[in-house]
Amino acid sequence: MPRATMDHLVAFLAVARERSFTRAAAQLGVSPSALSHAIRKLEERLGVRLLTRTTRSVSPTEAGERLVRNIGPHFDEIRAEVEGLSEFRDRPSGTVRITAGDHVSESILLPRIAQLLPNYPDLRVEISVDIGFVDIAAEGFDAGIRLGETVAQDMIAVRIGPDLCMAAVSAPSYFVDRPRPRTPHDLAGHNCINLRFPTHGGVYVWEFEKDGRPLNVRVEGQLVVNDIALARIAALKGTGIAYLPDDYVRPQLDSGELVRVLDDWCPPFPGYHLYYPGRRQLSPALAVIVEALRHRG
């Protein structure tokens, strides 16, 4: 395969994943026009259109999606192996891309990464916040962070935080003229603040458990958000009941700004884990991050 075609494939993968010529160009350190020229040459060579372009967006065609799915992981492995050569240097270096939800990014990931970076000036970390489920291999991430019970079995998982529990909360003013729910079924009579996953578009089902018996409830309400910070703000304003991590709302519970209901239906569950593909060599850069995040409680 000609060298130019390899370069064009790298350009295509960057644009297809970023859905933007501008962001892909910044990532590769070239101009958007150069990227556009490279992809046009690749499309001419292959004889198929790989990208659909409009004035506002760019997205892969069906052929483009197939190319991303089939060659993307191989290019990622090549990149990881090349970056792995940094083990012969004195310090870990290169860029590590991590996808994680907003809660763990704020409570665990960013604080520990901020402590780590001054010790490794050649290390760069890119954090992509997404509360949905991301295919880290297909999307070009080195690692992801999710709850332990949601990590795929073919991944190596490292525990980075303690057990968690959820809390159904609202402002005291919300319950002035409403009865507090005694079981999850009672939520049917309440205005609940829903959380939508942006990746799949689905609304989060509230998961409860008591005496070993799980109970999942699809709640209804006037407000749907895709950010837990907005859900907490809405709860503080008395808009309705939100279902959020206990530690995330602990300061407001302690101050009395929020009150908790259904406490006996919210037992602890496995906390956050960092995960990465088991078949990929662990680069020195990712290795130092894994050790910095590893839970030792």
Secondary structure, 3 states (H helix, E strand, C coil): CCHHHHHHHHHHHHHHHHCCHHHHHHHHCCCHHHHHHHHHHHHHHHCCCCEEECCCCEEECHHHHHHHHHHHHHHHHHHHHHHHHHHHCCCCCEEEEEEECHHHHHHHHHHHHHHHHHHCCCEEEEEEECCCCCCHHHHCCCEEEEEHHHCCCCEEEEECCCCECEEEEECHHHHCCCCCCCCHHHHHHCCEEEEECCCCCCECCEEEEECCEEEEECCCCCEEECCHHHHHHHHHCCCCEEEEEHHHHHHHHHHCCCEEECHHHCCCECCEEEEEECCCCCCHHHHHHHHHHCCCC
